[in-house]
Amino acid sequence: MYPKMLEVAKSEGNKEAERSFHHANEVEKIHAQLYQKLLDNPGASRETYAYYVCPVCGYTSEKEPPDSCPVCGTKGKMFKKMD
């Protein structure tokens, strides 16, 4: 749904909506990879660790925050730790 919404925002010249939909689209790709990782290994023992979430776009990182968000550029020190 985000690609369609992104195209509408672009056609309307709405830069704020365009940026928001772009971030959401990119972040959902990461979330899908994280979900698929769990689905691919349903019987595997689960290592417990924290996730780090970008407060601007929602990008999610396992175990450690990145130096900066690969989606929106927010500094890693701003990420929120989720236990």
C-alpha distances in whole Angstrom, upper triangle without the diagonal:
4,6,6,6,9,10,11,13,15,16,17,19,17,18,17,14,13,15,13,10,11,13,10,9,12,13,11,12,16,15,14,18,20,19,19,23,24,23,25,28,28,32,32,34,32,33,32,31,29,26,25,22,22,22,20,17,17,18,20,23,26,30,30,28,27,30,27,23,22,18,20,24,25,28,28,31,28,26,27,28,27,30
4,5,5,6,9,10,10,12,14,15,16,14,15,14,11,10,11,10,6,7,9,7,6,9,11,9,11,14,14,14,17,19,19,20,23,24,24,25,28,29,33,33,34,32,32,32,30,28,24,23,20,19,20,17,14,15,15,18,21,24,28,28,25,25,27,23,20,18,15,16,20,21,25,25,28,26,24,24,26,26,29
4,5,5,6,9,10,10,12,14,15,14,15,15,12,10,12,11,8,8,11,10,7,10,13,12,12,16,16,16,18,21,21,21,24,26,25,27,30,31,35,34,36,34,34,34,32,30,27,26,23,21,22,19,16,17,18,20,23,26,30,29,27,26,28,24,21,19,16,17,21,23,26,27,30,28,26,27,29,29,32
4,5,5,6,9,10,11,13,14,14,15,16,12,11,13,13,9,11,14,12,10,14,16,15,16,19,19,19,21,24,23,24,27,28,28,29,32,33,37,37,39,37,37,37,35,33,30,29,25,24,24,22,19,20,21,23,26,29,33,33,30,29,31,28,24,22,19,20,24,26,29,30,33,30,29,30,32,31,34
4,5,5,6,9,10,11,12,11,12,12,9,8,11,10,7,9,12,11,10,13,15,14,16,19,19,19,22,24,24,25,28,29,28,30,33,34,38,38,39,36,37,36,34,32,28,27,24,22,22,19,16,18,19,22,25,29,32,31,29,28,30,26,23,21,18,18,22,23,27,28,31,28,27,28,30,29,32
4,5,5,6,9,10,10,9,10,11,8,5,8,9,6,7,10,10,9,12,14,14,15,18,19,19,21,24,24,25,27,29,29,31,33,34,38,38,39,36,37,36,34,31,28,26,23,21,21,18,15,17,18,21,24,28,31,30,27,26,27,24,20,19,15,16,19,21,25,26,29,26,25,27,29,29,32
4,5,5,6,9,10,10,11,13,10,8,11,12,9,10,14,14,12,15,17,17,18,21,22,22,24,26,27,27,30,32,32,33,36,37,41,40,42,40,40,39,37,35,31,30,26,24,25,21,19,21,22,25,28,31,34,33,31,29,30,27,24,22,18,19,22,24,28,30,32,30,29,30,33,33,36
4,5,5,6,9,9,11,12,9,8,12,12,10,12,15,15,14,17,19,19,20,23,24,24,26,29,29,29,32,34,33,35,38,39,43,42,44,41,42,41,39,36,33,31,28,26,25,22,20,22,23,26,30,33,36,35,32,31,32,29,26,24,21,21,24,26,30,31,34,31,30,31,34,34,37
4,6,5,6,5,7,8,6,5,9,10,8,10,13,13,13,16,18,18,20,22,23,24,26,28,28,30,32,34,34,35,38,39,43,42,43,41,41,40,37,35,31,29,25,23,23,19,17,20,21,25,28,31,34,33,30,29,30,26,23,22,18,18,21,23,27,28,31,28,27,29,32,32,35
4,5,5,6,7,10,8,6,10,11,10,11,14,15,14,16,19,20,21,23,24,25,27,29,30,31,33,35,35,36,39,40,44,43,45,42,42,41,39,36,32,30,27,24,24,21,19,22,22,26,29,32,35,34,31,29,30,26,23,22,18,18,21,23,27,29,31,29,29,30,33,34,37
4,6,8,10,13,11,10,13,15,13,14,18,18,17,20,22,23,23,26,27,28,30,32,33,33,36,38,37,39,42,43,47,46,48,45,45,44,42,40,36,34,30,28,28,24,22,25,26,29,32,36,39,38,35,33,34,30,27,26,22,22,25,27,31,33,35,33,32,34,37,37,40
4,5,9,11,10,9,13,14,13,15,18,18,18,21,23,23,25,27,28,29,31,33,34,35,37,39,39,40,43,44,48,47,49,46,46,45,42,40,36,34,30,28,27,23,22,25,26,30,33,36,39,38,35,33,34,30,27,26,23,22,25,27,30,32,35,32,32,33,36,37,40
4,6,9,9,8,11,13,13,14,17,18,18,20,22,23,25,27,28,29,31,33,34,35,37,39,39,41,43,44,48,47,48,45,45,44,42,39,35,32,29,26,25,22,21,24,25,29,32,35,38,36,33,31,31,28,25,24,21,20,22,24,28,30,32,30,30,32,35,36,39
4,6,6,6,9,10,11,12,14,15,16,18,20,21,23,25,26,27,29,31,31,33,35,37,37,39,41,42,46,45,46,43,43,41,39,36,32,30,26,23,22,18,18,21,22,26,29,33,35,34,30,29,29,26,23,23,19,18,21,22,25,28,30,27,27,29,32,33,36
4,6,5,6,9,10,10,12,14,15,16,18,20,21,23,24,26,28,29,30,32,33,35,36,38,40,41,44,44,44,41,41,39,36,33,30,27,24,21,20,16,15,19,20,24,27,30,33,31,28,26,26,22,20,19,16,14,17,18,22,25,27,24,24,26,30,30,34
4,5,5,6,9,10,11,12,14,16,17,18,20,22,22,24,26,27,28,30,32,33,34,36,38,39,43,42,42,39,38,37,34,31,27,25,21,18,17,13,13,16,18,22,25,28,31,29,25,25,25,21,18,19,15,13,16,16,20,23,24,21,22,23,27,28,31
4,5,5,6,8,10,10,12,14,15,16,19,20,21,22,25,26,26,28,30,32,32,34,37,37,41,40,41,38,38,36,34,31,27,25,21,18,17,14,13,16,17,21,24,28,31,29,26,25,26,22,19,19,15,14,17,18,22,24,26,23,22,24,27,27,31
4,5,5,6,9,10,11,12,14,15,17,19,20,21,23,25,26,27,29,31,31,33,36,37,40,39,40,37,37,36,33,31,27,25,21,18,18,15,13,16,17,21,24,27,30,29,25,24,25,21,18,17,14,13,16,18,21,23,26,23,23,24,27,28,31
4,6,5,6,9,10,11,12,14,16,17,18,20,22,23,24,26,28,29,30,32,34,35,39,38,38,35,35,33,31,28,24,21,18,15,15,11,10,13,14,18,21,24,27,25,22,21,21,17,15,14,10,9,12,14,18,20,22,19,19,21,24,25,29
4,5,5,6,9,10,11,12,15,16,16,18,20,21,22,24,26,27,28,30,32,33,37,36,36,33,33,31,29,26,22,20,16,14,13,10,8,11,12,16,19,23,26,24,21,21,21,18,15,15,11,10,13,14,18,19,21,18,18,19,22,23,26
4,5,5,6,9,10,10,13,15,15,16,19,20,21,22,24,26,26,28,31,32,35,34,35,33,33,31,29,26,23,21,17,15,15,12,10,12,13,17,20,23,26,25,23,22,23,20,16,15,12,12,16,17,20,21,24,21,20,21,24,24,27
4,5,5,6,9,10,11,13,14,16,17,19,20,22,23,25,26,27,30,31,35,34,35,32,32,31,28,26,22,20,17,15,15,12,9,12,12,16,18,22,25,24,21,20,21,17,14,12,9,10,13,15,19,20,23,20,19,21,23,24,27
4,5,5,6,9,10,11,12,14,16,17,18,20,22,23,24,26,28,29,33,31,32,29,29,27,25,22,18,16,13,11,12,9,6,8,8,12,15,18,22,20,17,16,18,14,11,10,6,7,11,12,15,16,19,17,15,17,20,20,24
4,6,5,6,9,10,10,12,14,15,16,18,20,21,22,24,26,27,30,30,31,28,28,26,24,22,18,16,13,12,12,10,7,8,9,12,15,18,22,21,18,18,20,17,13,13,9,10,14,15,18,18,21,18,16,17,20,19,23
4,6,5,7,9,10,11,13,15,16,17,19,21,21,23,25,26,30,29,30,28,28,27,25,23,20,18,16,14,16,14,10,11,10,13,16,19,23,22,20,19,21,18,14,13,10,12,15,17,20,20,23,21,19,20,22,22,25
4,6,5,7,9,10,11,13,15,16,17,19,20,21,24,25,29,28,29,26,26,25,23,21,17,16,14,13,15,13,9,10,8,11,13,16,20,19,17,16,18,15,11,9,7,10,13,14,17,17,21,19,17,19,20,20,23
4,5,5,6,9,10,11,12,14,16,17,18,20,22,23,27,25,26,23,23,22,20,18,14,13,10,10,12,11,7,6,5,8,11,14,17,17,15,14,17,14,10,10,7,10,13,13,16,15,18,17,14,15,17,17,19
4,5,5,6,9,10,10,12,14,16,16,18,20,21,25,24,25,23,23,22,21,19,15,15,13,13,15,14,10,9,8,10,13,15,19,19,17,17,20,18,14,13,11,13,17,17,20,19,22,20,17,18,19,18,20
4,5,5,6,9,10,11,12,15,15,16,19,20,24,23,24,22,23,23,21,20,16,16,14,15,17,16,12,11,9,10,12,15,18,19,17,17,20,18,14,12,11,14,17,18,20,19,23,21,19,19,20,19,22
4,5,5,6,9,10,11,13,14,15,17,19,22,21,22,19,19,19,17,16,13,13,11,12,15,15,12,10,7,7,9,11,15,15,14,14,17,15,12,11,10,13,15,16,18,16,20,19,16,17,17,16,18
4,5,5,6,9,10,11,12,14,16,17,20,19,20,18,18,18,16,15,12,12,11,13,15,15,12,9,8,7,9,11,15,16,15,16,19,18,14,14,13,15,18,18,20,18,21,19,16,16,16,15,17
4,5,5,6,9,10,10,12,14,16,19,19,20,18,19,19,19,18,15,16,15,16,19,19,15,13,11,11,13,14,17,19,18,19,22,21,17,16,15,18,21,21,23,21,24,23,20,20,20,18,20
4,5,5,6,9,10,10,13,15,18,17,18,16,17,18,17,17,14,15,15,17,20,20,17,14,12,11,11,12,15,17,17,17,20,19,17,15,15,18,20,21,22,20,23,23,19,20,19,18,19
4,5,5,7,9,10,11,13,16,15,16,13,14,14,13,13,11,13,13,15,18,19,16,13,11,9,9,9,12,15,15,16,20,19,16,16,16,19,20,21,21,19,22,21,17,17,16,15,16
4,5,5,6,9,10,11,14,14,16,13,15,15,15,15,13,15,15,18,20,21,18,15,14,12,13,12,15,18,18,19,23,22,20,19,19,21,23,23,25,22,25,24,20,19,18,16,17
4,5,5,6,9,10,14,13,16,14,16,17,17,18,16,18,18,20,23,24,21,18,16,14,15,14,17,20,20,21,25,24,21,20,20,23,25,26,27,24,27,26,23,23,22,19,20
4,6,5,7,9,12,11,13,11,13,14,15,16,14,17,18,20,23,24,21,18,16,14,13,12,15,17,19,19,23,23,21,20,20,24,25,25,26,23,26,26,22,22,20,18,18
4,5,5,6,9,9,11,9,11,13,14,15,14,17,18,21,24,25,22,19,17,15,14,13,15,18,20,21,25,25,23,22,23,25,27,27,27,24,27,26,23,22,20,17,17
4,5,6,9,10,13,12,15,16,18,19,18,20,21,24,26,27,24,21,20,17,18,16,19,22,23,24,28,28,25,24,24,27,29,29,30,28,30,29,26,25,23,21,20
4,6,9,9,12,13,15,17,19,20,19,22,23,25,28,29,26,23,21,19,18,17,19,22,24,25,28,28,26,25,25,28,30,30,31,28,31,31,27,27,25,23,22
4,6,5,9,9,12,15,17,19,19,22,23,26,29,30,28,24,22,20,19,16,18,22,24,25,29,29,27,26,27,30,31,31,32,29,31,31,27,27,24,22,21
4,6,8,9,13,15,17,19,19,23,24,27,29,31,29,25,24,21,20,18,20,23,25,27,31,31,29,28,29,32,33,33,33,30,32,32,28,27,25,22,20
4,6,9,12,15,18,20,21,25,26,29,32,34,32,28,26,23,22,20,21,25,27,29,32,33,31,31,32,35,36,35,35,32,34,34,30,29,26,23,22
4,6,9,12,15,18,19,22,24,28,30,32,30,27,25,21,20,17,18,22,24,26,30,30,29,29,30,33,33,33,33,29,31,32,28,27,24,22,20
4,7,9,13,16,17,21,24,27,30,32,30,27,25,21,20,16,16,20,23,25,29,30,29,29,30,33,33,33,32,28,30,30,27,25,22,20,18
4,6,9,12,14,17,20,23,26,28,27,23,22,18,16,13,13,17,20,22,26,27,26,26,27,30,30,29,29,25,26,27,23,22,19,16,14
4,6,10,12,16,19,22,25,27,26,22,21,17,15,11,10,14,17,20,23,25,24,25,26,28,28,27,26,23,24,25,21,20,16,15,12
4,7,10,13,16,20,22,25,24,21,19,16,14,10,9,13,16,19,22,23,23,24,25,27,27,26,25,21,21,22,19,17,13,11,9
4,7,10,13,17,19,22,21,18,17,13,11,7,6,9,12,15,18,20,19,21,22,24,24,22,21,17,18,18,15,14,10,9,7
4,7,10,13,15,19,18,15,14,10,9,7,5,8,10,13,16,17,17,19,20,21,21,19,18,14,15,15,12,10,7,5,5
4,7,10,13,15,15,11,10,7,6,5,6,7,8,11,14,15,14,15,16,18,18,16,16,12,13,13,9,8,6,5,7
4,7,9,12,12,9,8,6,5,6,7,7,6,9,12,12,11,13,14,15,14,12,12,9,10,9,6,5,5,6,9
4,6,9,8,6,6,5,6,9,11,10,8,10,13,11,9,12,12,12,13,11,11,9,11,9,5,5,7,7,11
4,5,6,5,5,7,8,12,13,12,9,10,11,9,7,10,9,9,9,7,9,8,9,7,5,6,9,11,14
4,6,6,8,10,12,15,16,15,12,13,14,12,10,13,12,10,11,8,10,10,11,7,6,7,10,12,15
4,6,8,11,14,17,19,17,14,14,15,12,9,12,10,7,9,7,10,11,12,9,9,10,14,15,19
4,6,9,12,16,18,17,14,14,15,12,9,10,7,7,10,9,12,12,14,12,10,12,15,15,19
4,6,10,13,15,15,12,13,15,13,9,11,9,9,12,11,13,12,14,12,9,10,12,12,16
4,7,10,13,12,10,10,13,11,7,8,7,9,10,10,12,11,14,12,9,11,12,12,16
4,7,10,10,8,10,13,12,9,10,10,12,13,12,13,11,13,12,9,9,10,10,12
4,7,6,6,7,11,11,9,10,12,14,14,13,13,10,13,13,9,10,10,10,12
4,6,7,9,13,14,13,14,15,17,17,16,16,12,14,15,12,12,10,10,11
4,7,10,13,15,14,16,18,19,19,17,16,12,14,15,12,12,9,10,10
4,6,9,11,12,14,16,17,16,14,13,9,10,12,9,10,9,11,12
4,7,8,8,11,13,14,12,11,9,5,7,9,7,9,8,11,13
4,5,6,8,11,12,10,10,8,5,8,10,9,12,12,15,17
4,7,9,12,12,9,9,6,5,8,10,10,13,14,17,19
4,6,9,8,5,5,4,5,8,9,9,13,15,17,20
4,5,6,5,5,6,6,10,10,9,12,14,16,19
4,6,6,8,10,10,14,13,12,15,17,19,22
4,6,8,11,12,15,14,13,16,18,19,22
4,6,9,11,14,12,12,15,18,19,23
4,6,9,12,11,11,15,17,20,23
4,6,8,7,8,12,15,17,21
4,5,6,7,11,14,17,20
4,5,5,9,11,14,17
4,6,8,10,14,16
4,7,9,13,16
4,6,9,13
4,6,10
4,6
4
